[in-house]
Every structure is written in C-alpha cells, then in structure tokens.
C-alpha cells in the first residue's frame, strides 16, 4: 500500500497547505505597540506582561522581540513561564505575579527571578530563604487596593515599612493592580490610586507600579515608576470607549474542508440548533473549540435571524456561523459568496473588522480569553521582530 506522508519542518510544524488553521503573529506590531505605550507613559519604565505564553503569541518569540525594542522588565504568572522567559531574555528583570509557592526559593535564585510577595507568609518565607543563603535577593511586594485576590491588605501595606523582614531581602518594587481601569469613569480607580499613593509615601525610594494597559490611559496618569501593559501589547483595545490606539498583532485563518448545500428545514451541527429556512450554502472549516475557538460563539437560531454570534470573513464578506462550534469544526453560512469560494480556501476568524475584541464580544466573552486560548494545532508564522 502506498503511504502519503505530510512533511514537517525541523521543529515539527505542519506546512501551511496541510494545516487546518493558520495563526499569523506580527512581532513588528508587538514592538510598535510597546513603543507606543512607552510614549504614553513617558517618564516611567514600560515593562511587558508575557504571561499565558505571551497572551498566546509565544514567550520564546515575543520576549526577544520586546527586549530588542527596549523592554527590560517582564511579568509572568507562573514560575514555569518565568524560566522560559529567562532563557529568552538573559539579563532582564522577571517577576512572577502569582507569588512564592512554598519551597520554591532555590528555583527563583537559580534563575535570577523575582517573586511578587502578596502575603505575610510569603514575605516571611522569602526573608528566611535569603537569610539562609546569606544574600538579599530581590522581590516585589504586592498590596491589594481593591481586587481582593492576592496581596497584602491596605492596612498591612501602611505598616510595611516596619517589618523587619525587609532588611533580609531587597524590595525592588511596590505594586498593586487596578480593578476597572478600562472603565475610565469608575470611581474605584481614584480610590485605588489614593490608597496606593498613601502606601507609597511610607516607603520613599521604593519604585512603584500600579498601571496595567488601560491604567496607562487614565486621565490621572497613575504611571508611577513602572507600568505593566499586557493586553494592549497584543492588539487589544485598552480604551474601550474610544478607538483602539494599538496595532493588531494576531491574525487567524481557517481552511475550508468541505462545501455543501443545505435544503430548507434541514439543521446543521450537534443538537440541530441551527435551521435553514431556505436553501443555503455552508462551508465547514477545520477549527473548533479544541483549537481555542470558544464554543460560546455558536449560532443557535436559523438562517433568517440576525444574532450576535461567531462570524468569519469569507472572500472579504462577513458570514455567520451555522450551528454549534464543535471540537474540530465550525460550519459557516457562505450563501452570500457561494460563487466565490471553494474547498481549500481560507477564511478569516481574527483579522480586519474581526478584531480580538469583536471576536470576544461575539462569543460573549473578552478578547483576553480569545488570545490566551489560541491552541497548539495551528501552523504559526511570525513576521518581523528583528529590532
């Protein structure tokens, strides 16, 4: 029996013509967004949040591109991400936002990483580790000013200067995190800024950081010494009430694997949740929720309804999904462009008018979830990033 193999490159990636989904990542746009945010926060250091595999774009690719652009400080969520970031950016300052897990001090020291300490227990453990090693390793201290997830309370923050443990390690950063910075008129923003300023005044000389992507654009300019953009770097809109000032970084295409006509009163997909009211042309594309495209983008209605659901750009025309998003496939109603598409063509799932924010809105979620859910089965191509 003759065997047909699908060749791969040395990294094991499937070639574009054999891939169901094609993910394009523009590293030049990523670097440009970082520079634009640096300009917006002029006078403060601009770091980069590269957690969740650099919001789905790849730590090993995004971190060097950002470092070449001038970024010297990175934030991740997990220690495993920090180790990857360290390999990609020797010499950079790398902070781990989710804190110090018990017994991980040696790993931080071995890789020159900095925990973000958010509780008395973490401060005590890090200080004890430093004493045992005879070295004052660096760390950030996180004070909670309203999120109620991680961090010292405001009351604890106000007396932080009196803690003897601060003599055992080197506090390198005081930080907190906005709750609703994307809502520019939310009064909680002002309350958080005031609480953070009060704590900062008790620790003169310690660099301070509060602003995330949206916080950078607040009228109060709470930039302090360092800002920590994440979502905006990757093309998400940090100012939802205004036009997006960032360049798109991610594009996603999916390949049409089959076209068929659906007769009146026939249904499409699992559970028959979408019905053709008249003869419709449907394209099946080779992407599904196993690839990170949310099932919540399913179109459960009929061909005569206009609903807020998933959509693809097919031959440049917006075409709605038909039925449930399944694990590996999505059906798209391409009747309006039936004569312009064929098997093997690609359709756009992220790109053009389908920004990450719009895709998130249509799926009943946010663009953050769309970006960070980008799966591993896509063929990824990178553009630029050389400085």
C-alpha positions in Angstrom: 0.0 0.0 0.0 1.4 3.4 -0.9 1.8 5.7 2.0 1.5 9.5 1.8 3.4 11.5 4.4 2.9 15.1 5.3 6.4 16.7 5.6 7.2 18.8 8.5 9.9 21.4 9.2 12.7 20.6 11.7 10.5 22.0 14.5 7.8 19.6 13.7 5.4 22.2 12.3 2.8 21.3 9.7 3.3 23.2 6.4 0.6 25.8 5.7 -1.1 23.8 2.9 -1.7 20.9 5.3 -2.9 23.0 8.3 -6.5 23.4 9.3 -5.7 26.8 11.0 -3.1 29.4 10.2 -2.0 31.8 13.0 0.0 34.8 12.0 1.8 36.9 14.6 3.3 40.3 13.7 6.2 40.8 16.0 6.9 44.2 14.5 3.4 45.3 15.5 4.1 43.9 19.0 7.2 46.0 19.3 5.5 49.0 17.9 2.7 48.7 20.5 5.3 48.6 23.3 6.9 51.7 22.0 3.6 53.5 21.7 2.8 52.6 25.3 6.2 53.7 26.4 5.5 57.1 24.8 2.1 57.2 26.5 3.7 56.6 29.9 6.7 58.9 29.2 8.9 59.3 32.3 8.1 55.8 33.6 9.7 52.5 32.7 7.5 50.4 30.5 7.6 46.7 31.3 5.7 43.9 29.4 3.4 41.3 30.8 4.1 38.0 28.9 2.0 35.5 31.0 -0.1 32.9 29.3 2.6 32.2 26.7 2.7 35.9 25.9 -1.1 36.0 25.5 -0.9 33.1 23.1 1.8 34.5 20.8 4.7 32.5 22.2 7.1 33.5 25.0 10.1 32.4 23.0 9.2 34.7 20.1 7.6 37.6 21.9 10.1 38.2 24.7 13.2 38.6 22.5 11.2 40.9 20.1 10.2 43.1 23.1 13.7 43.1 24.5 15.1 44.2 21.2 12.6 47.0 21.2 14.0 48.2 24.6 11.9 46.4 27.2 14.0 45.3 30.2 11.3 44.1 32.7 8.8 41.3 32.2 6.0 39.9 34.3 4.6 36.3 34.1 2.1 34.4 36.2 3.8 31.1 36.9 7.4 30.1 37.8 7.5 27.8 34.7 6.8 30.8 32.5 9.5 32.8 34.2 12.1 30.1 33.5 11.1 30.2 29.8 11.2 34.0 29.8 14.7 33.9 31.4 16.0 31.7 28.7 14.6 34.1 26.1 15.8 37.3 27.8 19.1 37.0 29.7 19.7 40.0 31.8 16.1 41.1 32.1 14.2 41.6 35.3 11.5 38.9 35.5 8.7 39.0 38.1 6.3 36.1 38.9 2.9 37.6 39.7 1.2 34.6 41.3 3.6 34.7 44.2 6.0 32.5 46.1 4.9 28.9 46.3 6.3 27.1 49.4 9.8 25.7 48.9 10.5 27.4 45.5 13.1 29.8 46.8 16.0 27.9 45.3 14.5 27.9 41.8 14.0 31.6 41.9 17.6 32.1 43.0 19.0 29.7 40.4 17.3 31.5 37.5 17.6 35.1 38.9 13.8 35.5 39.2 11.8 37.8 41.4 8.7 36.7 43.3 5.8 39.1 43.8 5.2 38.7 47.5 1.5 39.1 48.4 1.1 37.8 52.0 2.9 37.9 55.3 3.6 34.1 54.9 5.4 34.8 51.6 7.4 37.7 53.0 8.5 35.6 55.9 9.5 32.6 53.7 11.4 34.8 51.2 13.2 36.6 54.0 14.1 33.3 55.7 15.4 31.9 52.4 17.5 35.0 51.9 18.9 34.8 55.5 19.8 31.1 55.0 21.6 31.9 51.7 23.3 35.0 53.1 22.1 37.1 50.2 19.4 39.8 49.8 17.6 38.5 46.7 15.1 40.9 45.0 11.4 40.7 45.2 8.3 42.8 44.6 5.7 43.4 47.3 2.0 43.4 46.2 -0.6 45.4 48.1 -4.3 44.8 47.3 -6.1 48.1 46.9 -9.4 46.6 45.8 -9.2 43.4 43.7 -9.4 41.1 46.7 -7.4 38.2 45.1 -3.7 38.4 46.1 -1.8 41.0 48.1 -1.3 42.5 51.5 -4.3 44.5 52.8 -4.0 48.3 52.7 -3.7 48.3 56.5 -0.8 45.8 56.2 0.7 48.0 53.4 0.7 51.1 55.5 2.9 49.4 58.2 5.0 47.5 55.7 8.0 49.8 56.4 8.1 48.5 60.0 8.5 44.8 59.0 12.0 43.6 60.0 12.0 41.1 57.1 12.5 43.9 54.6 16.1 44.0 55.9 16.6 40.4 54.8 15.8 40.8 51.1 15.8 43.6 48.6 12.4 45.1 47.9 12.7 46.1 44.3 9.1 47.1 43.5 5.8 48.1 45.3 2.8 47.2 43.2 -0.9 46.9 43.1 -3.5 46.2 40.4 -6.5 48.1 39.0 -9.9 46.6 39.2 -11.7 48.5 36.5 -9.2 50.7 34.7 -10.9 50.0 31.3 -13.9 51.9 32.8 -12.3 55.4 32.8 -15.1 57.0 34.9 -15.3 54.3 37.6 -14.8 55.9 41.0 -12.9 52.8 42.2 -9.9 54.0 40.1 -9.5 57.1 42.1 -9.9 55.2 45.4 -7.2 52.7 44.4 -4.8 55.5 43.3 -5.2 57.3 46.6 -4.7 54.1 48.7 -1.7 53.2 46.7 -0.2 56.7 47.0 -0.6 56.6 50.8 1.3 53.3 51.0 4.0 54.5 48.6 4.6 57.6 50.8 5.6 55.3 53.7 8.3 53.7 51.5 10.2 56.5 49.9 12.7 55.5 47.3 11.0 52.2 46.5 9.9 52.0 42.8 6.1 51.7 42.5 3.8 50.2 39.8 0.0 50.3 39.5 -1.0 50.8 35.9 -1.9 48.0 33.5 -2.8 48.6 29.9 -5.9 50.6 30.5 -4.4 52.3 33.5 -1.8 53.9 31.3 -4.5 55.8 29.5 -6.4 57.1 32.6 -6.6 60.9 32.9 -5.0 60.8 36.3 -1.8 59.3 34.7 -1.1 56.9 37.6 2.1 55.8 35.9 4.4 56.0 39.0 7.8 54.5 38.2 6.8 51.5 36.1 3.8 50.5 34.0 2.8 46.9 33.2 0.9 46.6 29.9 -0.3 43.2 28.8 -3.4 43.1 26.6 -2.7 46.3 24.7 0.7 44.9 23.6 -1.0 42.2 21.7 -3.5 44.5 19.9 -6.4 44.6 22.4 -8.1 47.9 22.9 -7.1 49.5 26.3 -9.6 52.3 25.8 -13.0 50.5 25.0 -14.9 53.8 25.0 -12.6 55.1 22.2 -10.9 53.9 19.1 -8.2 51.3 19.6 -4.7 53.0 19.6 -2.9 49.7 19.2 -1.9 47.8 16.1 -3.3 44.3 15.5 -0.7 41.6 16.3 -2.6 38.3 15.7 -4.4 37.0 12.7 -6.2 33.7 12.4 -7.3 31.9 9.3 -9.1 28.6 8.9 -9.2 26.3 5.9 -12.5 25.2 4.2 -12.5 21.4 4.1 -16.0 20.9 2.6 -18.8 22.9 1.0 -22.4 21.7 0.8 -25.9 22.9 0.1 -28.4 22.7 3.0 -32.0 22.3 2.0 -34.9 24.1 3.7 -35.8 22.9 7.2 -32.5 21.0 7.5 -30.4 21.6 10.5 -26.6 21.9 11.0 -24.4 20.6 13.7 -24.8 18.9 17.1 -28.3 19.0 18.5 -29.7 20.6 15.4 -29.6 24.1 16.8 -29.5 26.0 13.5 -32.1 25.6 10.8 -32.0 26.6 7.1 -35.2 28.5 6.2 -34.3 28.3 2.6 -31.5 26.6 0.6 -28.2 27.7 2.0 -24.5 27.1 1.1 -22.5 26.0 4.1 -18.7 25.8 4.4 -17.1 23.6 7.1 -13.8 24.9 8.4 -11.1 23.0 10.2 -11.0 24.8 13.5 -13.0 24.2 16.7 -13.0 24.6 20.4 -10.1 22.2 20.7 -8.1 24.9 18.9 -9.2 27.5 21.4 -12.1 29.0 19.5 -14.9 29.3 22.1 -18.0 27.1 21.8 -19.9 30.1 23.1 -19.6 31.6 19.6 -22.1 29.1 18.4 -25.1 30.4 16.3 -28.2 28.7 17.6 -31.0 30.1 15.5 -31.9 30.0 11.9 -30.8 31.4 8.6 -33.3 34.2 8.8 -32.2 35.6 12.1 -29.6 38.3 12.9 -27.9 37.2 16.1 -24.7 38.1 18.0 -22.6 35.0 17.3 -19.5 33.9 15.7 -18.6 35.1 12.2 -15.9 34.6 9.6 -14.7 36.9 6.8 -15.1 34.8 3.6 -13.8 36.4 0.4 -13.9 39.6 2.4 -17.6 39.3 3.3 -18.9 38.7 6.9 -20.5 35.3 7.1 -22.2 34.0 10.2 -21.6 30.6 11.8 -24.3 28.0 11.4 -24.9 25.8 14.5 -22.7 24.8 17.3 -19.0 25.2 17.3 -17.7 21.6 17.7 -14.4 20.3 18.8 -12.6 20.4 15.5 -15.0 22.0 13.0 -17.2 25.1 12.5 -19.9 25.5 9.9 -20.2 28.9 8.2 -23.1 30.1 6.1 -21.4 31.3 3.0 -24.5 31.6 0.8 -23.9 35.3 0.1 -20.5 34.5 -1.5 -21.3 31.0 -2.7 -19.8 31.5 -6.2 -16.5 32.9 -4.8 -15.3 30.1 -2.5 -14.1 26.6 -3.0 -12.7 23.8 -1.0 -9.2 24.6 0.3 -9.8 28.3 0.6 -9.1 30.1 3.8 -11.5 32.3 5.8 -10.5 34.9 8.4 -11.5 34.3 12.0 -9.4 37.1 13.5 -8.4 40.0 11.3 -9.8 43.0 9.6 -13.1 44.0 11.2 -12.9 40.9 13.3 -10.6 42.2 15.9 -9.8 40.2 19.0 -12.2 42.5 20.9 -15.0 41.9 18.4 -14.4 38.2 18.3 -14.7 38.2 22.1 -17.8 40.2 22.0 -19.5 37.9 19.6 -18.6 34.9 21.8 -20.0 36.6 24.9 -16.5 36.9 26.4 -13.5 39.2 26.2 -10.6 39.4 23.8 -8.2 38.3 26.6 -9.8 34.9 26.5 -9.6 34.7 22.7 -5.9 35.5 22.7 -4.8 33.3 25.6 -6.9 30.4 24.3 -5.1 30.1 21.0 -4.4 26.5 20.5 -1.3 24.4 19.6 -2.7 22.8 16.4 -2.3 26.0 14.3 0.6 26.5 12.0 2.2 29.6 13.3 4.0 32.1 11.2 5.9 35.1 12.6 6.7 38.3 10.9 9.4 40.8 11.8 10.7 41.2 15.3 14.3 41.9 14.3 14.5 45.2 16.1 
